Amino acid sequence: MLKALNKQLNSFKHEDFTYLKIGTWNLTFEKSLPEYDGIILSSTNDSEIEKTILAIRTHENPTIYLAPIYFLSKTANGLIIHTEGVFNEHKSNEITRSINEKVARITGGQNTAHKSLEIKLMNYLYTRDGKLTPQKNRLILSGYSYPFVDCYYKGEDFEKYKLFKQCIKNEWLTDALEDRVQLCVQCYDSYMIYKETCPKCQSINIQAHDIVHHFPCAHIAPIKQFKKEDEDEMTCPKCDKLLRHIGIDYDKPSVVFSCKNCDNNFQHAEVISECHTCSHQNKLEDLVEVDIKAYKISMNGIMKVEHGTTVINEENSVSDRMKIFEQLVMQEQSRTFIAANSSFVVEIDIQSKLFKILNASFLNQFWKDINDITKNYVSNPIYSCRKEETIYLLMIDKEELAVSNLIEKLRYNLSILLEDNLGSDVTLVIKSQNVNES
Amino acid sequence: MKEHLPEYITYWNEVGLGRFIRVFWFFVIFEFTRYVVIDYIILAIYWFTSKSREKKWTEAQGQLFLENPFISIIIPGKNEGKHLFKLTKSLAEQTYKNFELIIVDDGSDDDTPMIGRNLEKQGLIDLFLRNEQRGGKASAANLALQFSSGKYIVHLDADCSFDRDAIENVLIPFYMDERIGAVGGNVKVRNSENSLAETLQAIEYLKTVSVGRIVTSYLNIYKIISGAFGAFKADAINDVKGWDIGPGLDGDITVKFRKSGHKIYFSPKAICLTSAPRNFKILAKQRLRWDKSIIRFRVRKHNDVFLPHANFKWNTFFALFENIFYNVILNFTWWIYMIDLIVNFSSSLKFIILMNLTLYIVFGYVQMLSIYLFSERRKEEMRLWKFVWMMPFYTGTFLRLVRTYAYFKEYFFKSSYDDPWNPHKSSRQAKIYKL
């Protein structure tokens, strides 16, 4: 079979399937690719392979980005996770058949372009085994990469979590905790070296000593005082008695570290997590904790792929609230106000890198807290809604000054809350607009 | 009662001085002489020499702050976590600042480790050491000593608080006389108004510690540096190899210091307030432990101070002799005195008991006067005057009974080795080696 493959430069026919063999990627392949059942990567050049895989998987045409891809021979290339593996004459045709049947179901023979990555991901999972399992990868900051998805997020390691979050929110995916990684607070790398250090000078040049307590005379000291060099016997330096039996005439009640750098003595060495990439010395309590999850396409996800709709459509309810909000704003615009009062739309926009990596339950609680705080400060009847990271408040019949004061108060209190929960890496923008001036 | 008063007065008028001394020989020979005559003579000398002493004190104070030695404050204890924060606050207020604070948790089974580690992390404690297995107070103190680096070691109890200049005042005597190896602080009872037991102990502490130790220190027979507050020269305490197993380890180490040739000094200005047992039951337990230690350490372990040998020292001899004589021998002599009264004066007992009581009450107030003269807290201690009449019942009866029982138990049964104050593993070994 392999001989036959080598004889034909670009195409390879095996049983009922025809594969396009690609060595070096060029744009002319795009046109001919839909005519083939699958692709075989024949190059041994890693950058050529990468170029080819990324070009295929990030294409807008579903028959191209969902195409089965095989490596010609065994490889250590990490990008294999985005393919169906090494071509196997017994199994690969079956995989190709299954994928292509599902692709046909999605496209219905139509040549449509897919731009939304959420949809593309659903389609990919639908045509594969429905599972998106994180793969250990030392080259990725979080230490894990995801098949297919990582083709889109090269260099933007945490953007993909936003995508997963959205799919979970849409109920297209279900998730299961696979691992929990701790990341450097400075560069978000997961490759850490843990060290016991002196709590005073942070030196790693520390030594642990057993403490020995001699019962008869109450002498207690590091073991080196009891033991002479090259001797197994222990003698009490206070009463010169031989220590015979642990638990009977002596014991070792504790351990004390001594620092050879600053002579500090201590019982609890400070564990420091040094980032292998940026060398930042993280305290354990400062490390950023991220849940690495495995995802699985849900019934809603399958319905979305097959029929273009879902049973429960959370997105609709969000957009419904926005629609109501917009209608209310329009009503307010047509109102006549007494004195100098008016209605205002207040936008509270919160941006943080952490949103991409925090788990859904924490984020839900976070937005709930933000909502509660805003309610505490806005006593007038209002309507509010949230779209992504922006909360919209409609304030009715207010003086401009009162609105400005309220915004200041909100800014002050939200800043404290945000800093407490998310640290300094957060941007808060609050602005208001008079509905009659928009 | 009133109708018996003339009869009582007539009786004592007719008795005469000779018979009076015969009847109250115990009081006249031992107690009045020792606690009134000698005390007042010494206190008078102390009073008259106060100017020169003050001058010496001021010079020593200057030297202390000029040298500003680094000192180690060590606090061994079990389940003392609840006191630690207050203690660190009390020490942070001290006028003497150049110290490290080392706390040893001797196998606590409460929140002490968590509290200690937390305070260490906050920098309020310099070193917090914990022994997972309890080893007893002596081993905990010795562990702190191992890791201390100060020129002087100040040993404290965790439940104490201190006057702002207490640490300074316990260090100054080292600069008055370089032969001084250890200095005892002045321990007083805090919250003496809480219960009758605490009130009576407050008076007792003032008599035996605040004033009693001025006298014994002046006579150079001061024999116990309280574990609650004492300071030691670091090299001297290392020479005597730290504390030996207790109970009564504070008295024991004082004797060890004396035997090794160091002078012991009492610093009345170094004030420490401690919590006394809140009721008589707890107090009895504490005193049983203390009293047993006199037999164990003074009578048995350190009885070599009475023997002629190369290191024999008269002041150590007298210090321990006074201690054993007034505590042990006179305690048993008192019972002989009681028998003497019952056998020889049975017909006059009703007058004798009343007179005895009168004598001891007057004696108590005379002693209280000396306390008043030397106290720096006269106003606060004023309320104690109205309780002084109870002291004959407290010291003369309650404490005497406890003491007799303790001596009996220790002398015949060595029961201090069974005291749970020390872990059994340590006591068993100490008993084997007669320590």
Interface residues (C-beta under 8 A of the other chain):
Chain A: I211 H213 F215 P216 C217 A218 H219 I220 A221 P222 K238 C239 K241 G247 I248 D249 D251 P253 S254 V256 N265 F266 Q267 H268
Chain B: G107 R117 L127 F128 L129 R130 N131 E132 Q133 G135 G136 A138 S139 A140 N142 L143 Q146 F147 K241 G242 W243 D244 I245 K425 S426 R428 Q429 A430 I432 Y433 L435
